[in-house]
Amino acid sequence: MDSRNLRLDYGLADLDRTHVLTANYVWQLPFFRGSRSWATALLRNWQLSGVVAFESGLPLNVTQSGDVAGFGPGTGAQRPNRIGDTSAGSTGEVSEWFNTAAFAAVTAKGKLGNSPYNAVRGPGVANLDTSLFRDFKISERLQAQIGLETFNTLNHTQFENVDGNISSGTFGQVISARDPRLVQFRAKVSF
């Protein structure tokens, strides 16, 4: 924002994820393995697999509307002043994700705010996706697979976007969430 003060643009990268843990698993279900009856033929050889992901939130840039600094049209949003701790007194809830009192709009013309780039971290991810499937050998070269897949299996509410514009009426509030549980059935034939 200011070529004479590069510290104003020092901050977290837009895609920074400080903590990421992802694990996957495949489990061959042990049920009805030794049984050879027709009734249990459909119940054996199933596999359960999934992906578990935990990630810290993406950085959020706090901005204010208007060209207070006088850079001219097309320069984009500018940053306000940071006057306090962004986590002090915040609830981390949908209605106040971070301490909004830690920011004040710049009102003096020709001035830049001192808020660093990406000063706040948004909501993280805690997700479980699962798949239950079975392969059927139809012939030597022909195989079918049926399955059930769930995304966000536990239907855990996962917040996504936080309004970072100090000029907005929803400043500091979560304004969207990721998809709820999605379930799909699938079938495929390989040859």
PyMOL commands that set and color helices and strands:
alter all, ss='L'
color gray80, all
select helices_A, chain A and resi 6-9+38-41+100-102
alter helices_A, ss='H'
color red, helices_A
select strands_A, chain A and resi 20-28+46-55+59-60+81-82+103-104+120-121+125-137+143-151+182-190
alter strands_A, ss='S'
color yellow, strands_A
deselect
rebuild
show_as cartoon
